[in-house]
């Protein structure tokens, strides 16, 4: 697999244009986007704090890994 890394700054959150890529026309590529943690302005830490707060709720104590897996499977099945 050929990996190619390019840093860009989002100007329009509706679209992203990449130019000068080292791939041939019609070649299938995988696109993975990872936001720079430092530019998130603490959003990741806020999210981690929310997860901890949510997991500490009394209702969450009775939720098992199996129950979570079942809910995910039902969601994926469209139920």
N, C-alpha and C positions, 0 to 999 in steps of 0.2 A: 504494500500500500504506500502510495506517495502522500506524504503529509505536507501541507503548506499552511503557514501561519501568517496572518495579516491583521494589523491593528487598524481599526477605523473608529471614527467618532460619529455617533448617530446624529444626523442633522434633521431627519424627518422620521419619526417613529412608525410611519406608515410604510416605509420602503427602505431598502438598503441596496445600493448599487456597488458591485465590486468590479473593478477593471484591471486589466493587465494580469490576468490569472494564467498560470502555467499549465492549463489543461486544454485538451483538444475539443473541438466542437462535437457534441453528442456524447461526450464522456460523462458517465454517471459519477457524481461526487456526493459525499456526505457533508452537510453543513452543521456545525456545532457552534453555538454562540454562548460565550461566557462573559458576563459583565465583570468589569474590574471592581473588586471588593472595595478598594479605597475610594472609589467614586460613588459608592452607594450611600454615602452620608450617614452611616450607622444603621442603615435599613436591615442589614443582616443581623446585627446584634438585637435590634428591636424584634425581629422575627423569632430569634432564639428565645428571647425573654417571653414572648407571647406563647411559644410552645411550652416552656416550663410552667407558665401560669395555667395554661389550659390542662396540662397533664396533672397538675396538683389539685384540680377540682375534684370534689368527692365523687361526682358521677363517673369520672374517668377511671377511678380505682377498680370498678367492676368490669372494665372492658379488657377482654383477653386478645392475644394475638390471633387466635382462631376466629374470633368475632370480627376482627378487622379484616382478615383475609376473606371471610364470607361476604362482608359488605362490599369489598372491592370486586369480588367475583360477580355479585348481583348487579353492581353498577355497570361493569363491563358487558354483562349480558343484557343490559337495558331493562332490568326489572326494578 
